[in-house]
């Protein structure tokens, strides 16, 4: 692990020493979806230099967060996966992602969405209380990315790819964020054409209830006389 230290006997400081280097948490994010080969990680993080990815993986291995495993034949390839200790970052990272999503705004020039980031976005913004007694499935088309979500009461499964017989197919791109924050209503999104649907269109309102990004609190500066 890198020798950098904050010099504080504190859990937050130690956590930052372990996963605070650039790209480290995004590697963990993608490994929370499942084991990945080195090439899979490069594909999911297209802007990370190869040498930096190698270095971060070594650091995370040394810290006991990531381990390597050889898949059985015929694959026989090496994959990286989270240890039990590393998997404890799941809830932490999902809450962190929801907090950061409040400041997303519109995509900046050059910013991209990835399959793993969108899978984590759905997992982290899911509201179990809104799914009581509900069984429903969604397929999302976000540009070239296709993911799906199956909801069975408070349980959710999100994965890559289309889903046969999905109750509602949503083609939205970045506009899905405005739906999830409530900045745009389902009716407005349909009327403007920013969202296209196939299936039970009434379920779009349910989707908005099930996946929610909270509104960022407004800053209120103190006034001085």
ZALUM-447617 format. One record per residue (C-alpha): residue number from 1; chain; x, y negated, z. Coordinates in steps of 0.2 Angstrom, whole numbers, plus 5000, padded with zeros to 4 digits. Example, Ala and Ser with C-alpha at 12.3 -4.5 7.8 and 13.67 -1.06 7.14 Angstrom:
  seq  mol     u     v     w
    1    A  5062  5022  5039
    2    A  5068  5005  5036
***
This chain:
  seq  mol     u     v     w
    1    A  5000  5000  5000
    2    A  5006  4982  4997
    3    A  5016  4975  5011
    4    A  5005  4959  5012
    5    A  4998  4957  5029
    6    A  4987  4943  5037
    7    A  4995  4946  5054
    8    A  4978  4947  5063
    9    A  4972  4962  5073
   10    A  4955  4961  5065
   11    A  4944  4973  5055
   12    A  4940  4960  5042
   13    A  4958  4956  5040
   14    A  4963  4975  5039
   15    A  4949  4978  5026
   16    A  4956  4964  5015
   17    A  4973  4971  5016
   18    A  4966  4988  5010
   19    A  4954  4982  4996
   20    A  4957  4964  4994
   21    A  4969  4964  4979
   22    A  4962  4959  4962
   23    A  4952  4973  4954
   24    A  4952  4984  4969
   25    A  4934  4982  4973
   26    A  4928  4984  4955
   27    A  4938  5001  4954
   28    A  4929  5006  4970
   29    A  4912  5000  4963
   30    A  4915  5011  4947
   31    A  4920  5026  4958
   32    A  4904  5024  4968
   33    A  4895  5030  4953
   34    A  4905  5046  4952
   35    A  4923  5053  4948
   36    A  4932  5044  4934
   37    A  4947  5048  4923
   38    A  4960  5035  4921
   39    A  4953  5032  4903
   40    A  4936  5030  4910
   41    A  4941  5017  4922
   42    A  4950  5008  4908
   43    A  4934  5008  4898
   44    A  4923  5002  4912
   45    A  4936  4988  4916
   46    A  4942  4983  4899
   47    A  4951  4968  4905
   48    A  4962  4976  4918
   49    A  4980  4978  4912
   50    A  4985  4997  4912
   51    A  5000  4994  4924
   52    A  4988  4985  4937
   53    A  4976  4999  4936
   54    A  4990  5011  4940
   55    A  4996  5001  4954
   56    A  4979  4998  4962
   57    A  4975  5017  4961
   58    A  4991  5021  4970
   59    A  4988  5008  4983
   60    A  4970  5015  4986
   61    A  4977  5033  4986
   62    A  4990  5028  4999
   63    A  4976  5020  5010
   64    A  4966  5036  5010
   65    A  4952  5027  5000
   66    A  4954  5037  4983
   67    A  4961  5054  4979
   68    A  4965  5063  4963
   69    A  4957  5080  4958
   70    A  4960  5092  4944
   71    A  4944  5097  4935
   72    A  4942  5116  4932
   73    A  4945  5123  4915
   74    A  4941  5120  4901
   75    A  4941  5101  4906
   76    A  4957  5103  4916
   77    A  4959  5084  4917
   78    A  4963  5073  4932
   79    A  4950  5062  4939
   80    A  4950  5049  4953
   81    A  4936  5050  4966
   82    A  4932  5042  4983
   83    A  4937  5050  4999
   84    A  4924  5051  5013
   85    A  4932  5036  5020
   86    A  4931  5027  5003
   87    A  4913  5032  5001
   88    A  4909  5022  5017
   89    A  4911  5006  5006
   90    A  4895  5010  4997
   91    A  4883  5001  5008
   92    A  4896  4987  5011
   93    A  4898  4984  4992
   94    A  4880  4984  4988
   95    A  4876  4971  5001
   96    A  4891  4961  4995
   97    A  4885  4962  4977
   98    A  4867  4956  4982
   99    A  4876  4941  4991
  100    A  4886  4937  4975
  101    A  4872  4939  4963
  102    A  4864  4924  4971
  103    A  4877  4913  4963
  104    A  4878  4922  4946
  105    A  4868  4909  4936
  106    A  4869  4912  4917
  107    A  4883  4922  4910
  108    A  4899  4912  4908
  109    A  4908  4912  4891
  110    A  4917  4929  4888
  111    A  4908  4937  4903
  112    A  4902  4955  4900
  113    A  4890  4968  4908
  114    A  4896  4986  4910
  115    A  4886  5002  4913
  116    A  4893  5004  4930
  117    A  4890  4986  4936
  118    A  4872  4987  4930
  119    A  4869  5004  4939
  120    A  4876  4996  4955
  121    A  4865  4981  4952
  122    A  4849  4991  4951
  123    A  4854  5002  4966
  124    A  4859  4986  4977
  125    A  4843  4976  4973
  126    A  4831  4990  4975
  127    A  4818  4987  4989
  128    A  4813  5003  4996
  129    A  4798  4996  5006
  130    A  4790  4991  4989
  131    A  4790  5009  4983
  132    A  4780  5017  4997
  133    A  4770  5032  4989
  134    A  4776  5027  4971
  135    A  4783  5038  4958
  136    A  4789  5028  4942
  137    A  4803  5028  4930
  138    A  4811  5014  4920
  139    A  4823  5013  4905
  140    A  4833  4997  4903
  141    A  4841  4991  4887
  142    A  4853  4977  4892
  143    A  4862  4973  4875
  144    A  4871  4989  4870
  145    A  4869  4996  4888
  146    A  4855  5008  4892
  147    A  4852  5014  4909
  148    A  4837  5022  4918
  149    A  4830  5023  4936
  150    A  4819  5036  4943
  151    A  4810  5030  4959
  152    A  4801  5043  4971
  153    A  4795  5033  4986
  154    A  4810  5025  4995
  155    A  4822  5036  4985
  156    A  4830  5030  4969
  157    A  4842  5038  4956
  158    A  4850  5027  4943
  159    A  4861  5034  4929
  160    A  4867  5030  4911
  161    A  4857  5033  4896
  162    A  4839  5034  4890
  163    A  4826  5044  4899
  164    A  4813  5054  4891
  165    A  4795  5049  4895
  166    A  4800  5034  4905
  167    A  4785  5025  4911
  168    A  4791  5008  4905
  169    A  4806  5003  4893
  170    A  4812  4986  4896
  171    A  4823  4977  4883
  172    A  4830  4962  4892
  173    A  4848  4958  4892
  174    A  4854  4944  4904
  175    A  4835  4939  4905
  176    A  4833  4953  4918
  177    A  4842  4943  4931
  178    A  4829  4929  4930
  179    A  4815  4942  4932
  180    A  4824  4949  4947
  181    A  4826  4932  4955
  182    A  4808  4926  4952
  183    A  4814  4912  4941
  184    A  4804  4919  4927
  185    A  4787  4928  4929
  186    A  4783  4944  4920
  187    A  4770  4935  4910
  188    A  4782  4921  4905
  189    A  4796  4933  4900
  190    A  4784  4942  4889
  191    A  4777  4926  4881
  192    A  4794  4919  4878
  193    A  4801  4935  4870
  194    A  4815  4936  4881
  195    A  4809  4953  4887
  196    A  4802  4967  4875
  197    A  4792  4981  4882
  198    A  4787  4999  4877
  199    A  4775  5009  4888
  200    A  4764  5003  4902
  201    A  4767  4985  4902
  202    A  4758  4982  4918
  203    A  4773  4990  4927
  204    A  4784  4975  4923
  205    A  4776  4966  4938
  206    A  4780  4982  4948
  207    A  4798  4982  4942
  208    A  4800  4964  4949
  209    A  4793  4969  4966
  210    A  4805  4984  4966
  211    A  4821  4975  4961
  212    A  4824  4958  4969
  213    A  4839  4946  4970
  214    A  4836  4934  4985
  215    A  4837  4915  4981
  216    A  4852  4907  4987
  217    A  4849  4895  5001
  218    A  4850  4877  4996
  219    A  4865  4867  5004
  220    A  4860  4853  5015
  221    A  4874  4842  5019
  222    A  4873  4832  5035
  223    A  4870  4813  5033
  224    A  4880  4801  5043
  225    A  4875  4783  5047
***
